[in-house]
Amino acid sequence: MGTETRMTTTGYISGVWDLFHYGHLRVLQRSRAQCDFLVAGVAEDEYVFSYKEHWPIIPLRERMSIVSALRCVDAVMSYCGPGDMRPLQYHGVTVRFVGPEFGRYPAQRAARAEQERLGVRFVMLPRTPCISTTLIRRKCCEETAR
């Protein structure tokens, strides 16, 4: 009787996860369906401000608590930018899940090139239609203005 060794596929998806909504849940579930162990990176507040030019509404620790409570997420780590390799190295990530907007910034393109060089495979997942944190923020502002 032979012993079989099964390789574990460790996936990684990063996001801000502010004002957690159905689109966030769906992309995390779709990511988890394609790996054995899913690590969710949660963007640090200062990093979010550096490129979105506004602070997250929900602070980092609370966003990490929300994401870590999900059955589809096995581990949560904060990250400070697309080139932050800590979550990938710590967990031995073999596949990274990204949205269609990934690669819009030079730092994202550089991070992808480096991570692919290290053997990380990239999988693009579509956005959930008609929902985003930006749309929620906009709708809240419109409602407040009425």
Secondary structure as UniProt FT lines:
FT   STRAND          10..15
FT   TURN            18..19
FT   HELIX           22..32
FT   TURN            33..34
FT   STRAND          37..43
FT   HELIX           45..52
FT   HELIX           60..68
FT   TURN            71..72
FT   STRAND          75..79
FT   TURN            82..83
FT   HELIX           86..91
FT   STRAND          95..98
FT   TURN            100..103
FT   HELIX           106..117
FT   TURN            118..119
FT   STRAND          121..124
FT   TURN            129..130
FT   HELIX           133..145
//
